[in-house]
Amino acid sequence: MKKGQAWQDPSLDGTREGKIESLKATVTTPAGTFNDCLQVKITEKYSRTPPPGSHAQTPRSQFISEKTYWYAQRVGLVKIVSSKEQIFCHRTETVSETVTELVSFKRK
């Protein structure tokens, strides 16, 4: 693994791209500060159309979902930040944003 390494996974209605953002990230959670973390960002772009048979007059909407993961050595996943945006009629709107963090842990 190295910083900047990227990959793509095409799907039926969009794309999924991953990228190693850092091998030495520092992240703070309620469980403490973790150094030298692996930081990975996954970006999904996909489109949705109204279901067949619906009378909706809405055009196709595009969604962008980004998730960033931090993995600490000898601990594992310590934090996830995810956001979802909708692009509709050339206007971008944040639909949701979520932060999930490690609260505590015990070393064996």
N, CA and C atoms as a LAMMPS dump frame, in Angstrom:
ITEM: TIMESTEP
0
ITEM: NUMBER OF ATOMS
324
ITEM: BOX BOUNDS ff ff ff
-5.0000000000000000e+02 5.0000000000000000e+02
-5.0000000000000000e+02 5.0000000000000000e+02
-5.0000000000000000e+02 5.0000000000000000e+02
ITEM: ATOMS id mol type element x y z
1 1 1 N 0.838 -1.184 0
2 1 2 C 0 0 0
3 1 3 C 0.878 1.24 0
4 2 1 N 0.39 2.25 -0.718
5 2 2 C 1.071 3.532 -0.65
6 2 3 C 0.079 4.661 -0.844
7 3 1 N 0.422 5.822 -0.306
8 3 2 C -0.435 6.991 -0.399
9 3 3 C -0.708 7.292 -1.864
10 4 1 N -1.971 7.605 -2.152
11 4 2 C -2.358 7.932 -3.512
12 4 3 C -2.842 6.743 -4.325
13 5 1 N -2.593 5.529 -3.822
14 5 2 C -3.053 4.335 -4.536
15 5 3 C -4.573 4.399 -4.646
16 6 1 N -5.101 4.128 -5.849
17 6 2 C -6.54 4.254 -6.08
18 6 3 C -7.057 3.061 -6.871
19 7 1 N -8.372 2.853 -6.809
20 7 2 C -9.018 1.782 -7.543
21 7 3 C -10.439 2.211 -7.881
22 8 1 N -11.025 1.555 -8.879
23 8 2 C -12.398 1.836 -9.288
24 8 3 C -13.186 0.539 -9.386
25 9 1 N -14.493 0.655 -9.136
26 9 2 C -15.396 -0.478 -9.226
27 9 3 C -16.682 0.019 -9.883
28 10 1 N -16.811 -0.151 -11.197
29 10 2 C -18.032 0.32 -11.861
30 10 3 C -19.23 -0.532 -11.453
31 11 1 N -20.384 0.099 -11.371
32 11 2 C -21.615 -0.633 -11.058
33 11 3 C -22.646 -0.318 -12.13
34 12 1 N -23.831 -0.882 -11.997
35 12 2 C -24.873 -0.692 -13.013
36 12 3 C -25.325 0.76 -13.133
37 13 1 N -25.351 1.48 -12.022
38 13 2 C -25.876 2.841 -12.075
39 13 3 C -24.878 3.9 -11.623
40 14 1 N -23.592 3.581 -11.611
41 14 2 C -22.625 4.575 -11.19
42 14 3 C -21.225 4.009 -11.065
43 15 1 N -20.419 4.657 -10.231
44 15 2 C -19.041 4.214 -10.014
45 15 3 C -18.708 4.268 -8.529
46 16 1 N -17.759 3.467 -8.143
47 16 2 C -17.22 3.486 -6.785
48 16 3 C -15.708 3.613 -6.935
49 17 1 N -15.145 4.617 -6.291
50 17 2 C -13.707 4.847 -6.351
51 17 3 C -13.145 4.878 -4.94
52 18 1 N -12.002 4.261 -4.767
53 18 2 C -11.332 4.269 -3.489
54 18 3 C -9.942 4.845 -3.629
55 19 1 N -9.464 5.45 -2.55
56 19 2 C -8.13 6.035 -2.587
57 19 3 C -7.53 6.031 -1.19
58 20 1 N -6.259 5.66 -1.118
59 20 2 C -5.534 5.752 0.152
60 20 3 C -5.087 7.196 0.3
61 21 1 N -5.664 7.868 1.265
62 21 2 C -5.368 9.283 1.499
63 21 3 C -4.084 9.461 2.311
64 22 1 N -3.841 8.553 3.256
65 22 2 C -2.661 8.687 4.114
66 22 3 C -2.339 7.359 4.779
67 23 1 N -1.063 7.169 5.057
68 23 2 C -0.603 6.031 5.861
69 23 3 C -0.143 6.512 7.234
70 24 1 N -0.156 7.815 7.438
71 24 2 C 0.362 8.418 8.678
72 24 3 C -0.615 9.441 9.261
73 25 1 N -1.912 9.246 9.066
74 25 2 C -2.902 10.205 9.558
75 25 3 C -3.005 10.145 11.076
76 26 1 N -3.31 11.277 11.666
77 26 2 C -3.598 11.36 13.093
78 26 3 C -5.078 11.694 13.226
79 27 1 N -5.775 10.943 14.062
80 27 2 C -7.207 11.162 14.254
81 27 3 C -7.521 11.07 15.747
82 28 1 N -8.425 11.933 16.195
83 28 2 C -8.829 11.947 17.598
84 28 3 C -10.291 11.53 17.703
85 29 1 N -10.557 10.615 18.628
86 29 2 C -11.906 10.145 18.918
87 29 3 C -12.094 10.22 20.432
88 30 1 N -13.281 9.959 20.947
89 30 2 C -13.454 9.92 22.403
90 30 3 C -12.55 8.879 23.086
91 31 1 N -12.088 7.878 22.334
92 31 2 C -11.21 6.84 22.9
93 31 3 C -9.749 7.284 22.953
94 32 1 N -9.426 8.426 22.338
95 32 2 C -8.054 8.92 22.369
96 32 3 C -7.582 9.394 21.007
97 33 1 N -6.292 9.74 20.952
98 33 2 C -5.668 10.174 19.704
99 33 3 C -4.835 9.03 19.156
100 34 1 N -5.01 8.76 17.872
101 34 2 C -4.314 7.654 17.215
102 34 3 C -3.43 8.217 16.111
103 35 1 N -2.166 7.822 16.113
104 35 2 C -1.187 8.278 15.126
105 35 3 C -0.913 7.177 14.109
106 36 1 N -0.327 7.557 12.992
107 36 2 C 0.07 6.616 11.941
108 36 3 C -1.099 5.752 11.47
109 37 1 N -2.256 6.367 11.309
110 37 2 C -3.457 5.64 10.853
111 37 3 C -3.502 5.543 9.335
112 38 1 N -4.091 4.473 8.856
113 38 2 C -4.42 4.325 7.445
114 38 3 C -5.731 5.073 7.228
115 39 1 N -5.735 6.011 6.275
116 39 2 C -6.929 6.789 5.955
117 39 3 C -7.342 6.466 4.527
118 40 1 N -8.564 5.956 4.375
119 40 2 C -9.078 5.534 3.065
120 40 3 C -10.369 6.283 2.787
121 41 1 N -10.488 6.827 1.567
122 41 2 C -11.716 7.519 1.162
123 41 3 C -12.373 6.732 0.03
124 42 1 N -13.674 6.468 0.186
125 42 2 C -14.478 5.785 -0.827
126 42 3 C -15.525 6.782 -1.327
127 43 1 N -15.572 6.99 -2.631
128 43 2 C -16.547 7.898 -3.238
129 43 3 C -17.422 7.094 -4.193
130 44 1 N -18.723 7.195 -3.989
131 44 2 C -19.682 6.536 -4.883
132 44 3 C -20.502 7.607 -5.584
133 45 1 N -20.632 7.466 -6.89
134 45 2 C -21.467 8.379 -7.677
135 45 3 C -22.487 7.531 -8.417
136 46 1 N -23.745 7.86 -8.237
137 46 2 C -24.779 7.083 -8.907
138 46 3 C -25.997 7.953 -9.193
139 47 1 N -26.825 7.488 -10.101
140 47 2 C -28.007 8.227 -10.52
141 47 3 C -29.259 7.407 -10.255
142 48 1 N -30.35 8.104 -10.056
143 48 2 C -31.639 7.45 -9.853
144 48 3 C -32.674 8.137 -10.734
145 49 1 N -33.55 7.351 -11.291
146 49 2 C -34.674 7.885 -12.056
147 49 3 C -35.953 7.442 -11.352
148 50 1 N -37.051 8.117 -11.617
149 50 2 C -38.314 7.684 -11.008
150 50 3 C -38.617 6.244 -11.399
151 51 1 N -39.267 5.481 -10.517
152 51 2 C -39.578 4.092 -10.825
153 51 3 C -40.484 3.979 -12.052
154 52 1 N -40.348 2.881 -12.804
155 52 2 C -41.199 2.676 -13.981
156 52 3 C -42.679 2.711 -13.588
157 53 1 N -43.468 3.349 -14.422
158 53 2 C -44.903 3.417 -14.159
159 53 3 C -45.32 4.567 -13.271
160 54 1 N -44.344 5.275 -12.666
161 54 2 C -44.719 6.404 -11.815
162 54 3 C -45.051 7.596 -12.704
163 55 1 N -45.813 8.495 -12.159
164 55 2 C -46.208 9.678 -12.912
165 55 3 C -45.33 10.874 -12.552
166 56 1 N -44.218 10.604 -11.887
167 56 2 C -43.318 11.68 -11.463
168 56 3 C -42.71 12.359 -12.684
169 57 1 N -42.642 13.647 -12.611
170 57 2 C -42.056 14.425 -13.695
171 57 3 C -40.632 14.857 -13.337
172 58 1 N -40.045 14.22 -12.343
173 58 2 C -38.709 14.622 -11.887
174 58 3 C -37.645 14.063 -12.817
175 59 1 N -36.656 14.865 -13.139
176 59 2 C -35.544 14.362 -13.948
177 59 3 C -34.634 13.48 -13.102
178 60 1 N -33.68 12.894 -13.739
179 60 2 C -32.701 12.036 -13.094
180 60 3 C -31.922 12.829 -12.041
181 61 1 N -31.746 12.261 -10.859
182 61 2 C -30.957 12.87 -9.794
183 61 3 C -29.636 12.129 -9.67
184 62 1 N -28.586 12.858 -9.367
185 62 2 C -27.294 12.234 -9.137
186 62 3 C -26.962 12.358 -7.657
187 63 1 N -26.403 11.281 -7.099
188 63 2 C -26.001 11.27 -5.701
189 63 3 C -24.502 11.027 -5.611
190 64 1 N -23.882 11.678 -4.651
191 64 2 C -22.467 11.459 -4.37
192 64 3 C -22.357 11.113 -2.895
193 65 1 N -21.815 9.949 -2.624
194 65 2 C -21.623 9.477 -1.253
195 65 3 C -20.124 9.361 -0.996
196 66 1 N -19.644 9.995 0.064
197 66 2 C -18.228 9.903 0.428
198 66 3 C -18.115 9.354 1.839
199 67 1 N -17.224 8.388 1.999
200 67 2 C -16.942 7.833 3.32
201 67 3 C -15.433 7.808 3.502
202 68 1 N -14.985 8.317 4.633
203 68 2 C -13.569 8.277 4.969
204 68 3 C -13.417 7.404 6.207
205 69 1 N -12.495 6.448 6.117
206 69 2 C -12.248 5.482 7.192
207 69 3 C -10.836 5.685 7.728
208 70 1 N -10.685 5.604 9.052
209 70 2 C -9.37 5.642 9.682
210 70 3 C -9.161 4.342 10.448
211 71 1 N -8.055 3.668 10.159
212 71 2 C -7.686 2.413 10.821
213 71 3 C -6.399 2.633 11.601
214 72 1 N -6.425 2.334 12.896
215 72 2 C -5.238 2.466 13.737
216 72 3 C -4.562 1.11 13.891
217 73 1 N -3.235 1.136 13.899
218 73 2 C -2.469 -0.102 14.083
219 73 3 C -2.804 -0.724 15.439
220 74 1 N -2.943 -2.035 15.459
221 74 2 C -3.224 -2.821 16.661
222 74 3 C -4.554 -2.457 17.342
223 75 1 N -5.393 -1.668 16.646
224 75 2 C -6.708 -1.321 17.191
225 75 3 C -7.799 -1.665 16.177
226 76 1 N -7.622 -1.235 14.925
227 76 2 C -8.624 -1.451 13.885
228 76 3 C -9.319 -0.16 13.517
229 77 1 N -10.543 -0.266 13.054
230 77 2 C -11.316 0.895 12.623
231 77 3 C -11.634 1.784 13.822
232 78 1 N -11.255 3.078 13.747
233 78 2 C -11.493 3.989 14.869
234 78 3 C -12.457 5.127 14.534
235 79 1 N -12.627 5.418 13.227
236 79 2 C -13.524 6.528 12.874
237 79 3 C -14 6.381 11.43
238 80 1 N -15.262 6.788 11.211
239 80 2 C -15.843 6.872 9.866
240 80 3 C -16.581 8.206 9.767
241 81 1 N -16.327 8.939 8.705
242 81 2 C -17.095 10.149 8.406
243 81 3 C -17.749 9.907 7.053
244 82 1 N -19.072 10.002 7.016
245 82 2 C -19.767 9.778 5.751
246 82 3 C -20.706 10.94 5.457
247 83 1 N -20.787 11.269 4.177
248 83 2 C -21.697 12.33 3.749
249 83 3 C -22.34 11.915 2.435
250 84 1 N -23.505 12.456 2.198
251 84 2 C -24.23 12.159 0.966
252 84 3 C -24.787 13.468 0.432
253 85 1 N -24.526 13.716 -0.849
254 85 2 C -25.036 14.905 -1.514
255 85 3 C -25.916 14.494 -2.681
256 86 1 N -26.903 15.322 -2.959
257 86 2 C -27.771 15.105 -4.11
258 86 3 C -27.604 16.274 -5.063
259 87 1 N -27.419 15.967 -6.331
260 87 2 C -27.339 17.001 -7.362
261 87 3 C -28.623 16.891 -8.174
262 88 1 N -29.414 17.94 -8.119
263 88 2 C -30.728 17.937 -8.754
264 88 3 C -30.921 19.283 -9.435
265 89 1 N -31.145 19.26 -10.707
266 89 2 C -31.33 20.498 -11.483
267 89 3 C -30.168 21.468 -11.267
268 90 1 N -28.947 20.942 -11.334
269 90 2 C -27.718 21.735 -11.224
270 90 3 C -27.54 22.384 -9.853
271 91 1 N -28.212 21.866 -8.828
272 91 2 C -28.08 22.377 -7.467
273 91 3 C -27.607 21.238 -6.58
274 92 1 N -26.555 21.48 -5.794
275 92 2 C -26.025 20.452 -4.888
276 92 3 C -26.549 20.708 -3.489
277 93 1 N -27.031 19.65 -2.86
278 93 2 C -27.605 19.758 -1.523
279 93 3 C -27.089 18.605 -0.665
280 94 1 N -26.605 18.915 0.541
281 94 2 C -26.161 17.864 1.454
282 94 3 C -27.398 17.188 2.031
283 95 1 N -27.471 15.871 1.845
284 95 2 C -28.625 15.111 2.315
285 95 3 C -28.389 14.616 3.737
286 96 1 N -27.181 14.127 3.998
287 96 2 C -26.882 13.637 5.341
288 96 3 C -25.372 13.645 5.586
289 97 1 N -25.014 13.71 6.859
290 97 2 C -23.616 13.624 7.259
291 97 3 C -23.582 12.895 8.596
292 98 1 N -22.723 11.885 8.689
293 98 2 C -22.66 11.044 9.881
294 98 3 C -21.213 10.838 10.301
295 99 1 N -20.967 10.877 11.602
296 99 2 C -19.646 10.58 12.151
297 99 3 C -19.805 9.417 13.13
298 100 1 N -19.016 8.372 12.931
299 100 2 C -19.005 7.221 13.826
300 100 3 C -17.591 7.098 14.378
301 101 1 N -17.473 7.052 15.716
302 101 2 C -16.149 7.039 16.342
303 101 3 C -16.042 5.966 17.411
304 102 1 N -14.827 5.481 17.588
305 102 2 C -14.536 4.572 18.687
306 102 3 C -14.617 5.362 19.992
307 103 1 N -15.359 4.839 20.965
308 103 2 C -15.551 5.528 22.232
309 103 3 C -14.565 5.019 23.276
310 104 1 N -14.325 3.711 23.307
311 104 2 C -13.352 3.141 24.256
312 104 3 C -12.913 1.772 23.759
313 105 1 N -11.799 1.305 24.287
314 105 2 C -11.301 -0.035 23.971
315 105 3 C -10.312 -0.443 25.046
316 106 1 N -10.056 -1.752 25.141
317 106 2 C -9.071 -2.293 26.067
318 106 3 C -8.098 -3.147 25.282
319 107 1 N -6.835 -2.956 25.53
320 107 2 C -5.81 -3.796 24.892
321 107 3 C -5.689 -5.095 25.674
322 108 1 N -5.494 -6.199 24.953
323 108 2 C -5.328 -7.499 25.625
324 108 3 C -3.869 -7.762 25.867
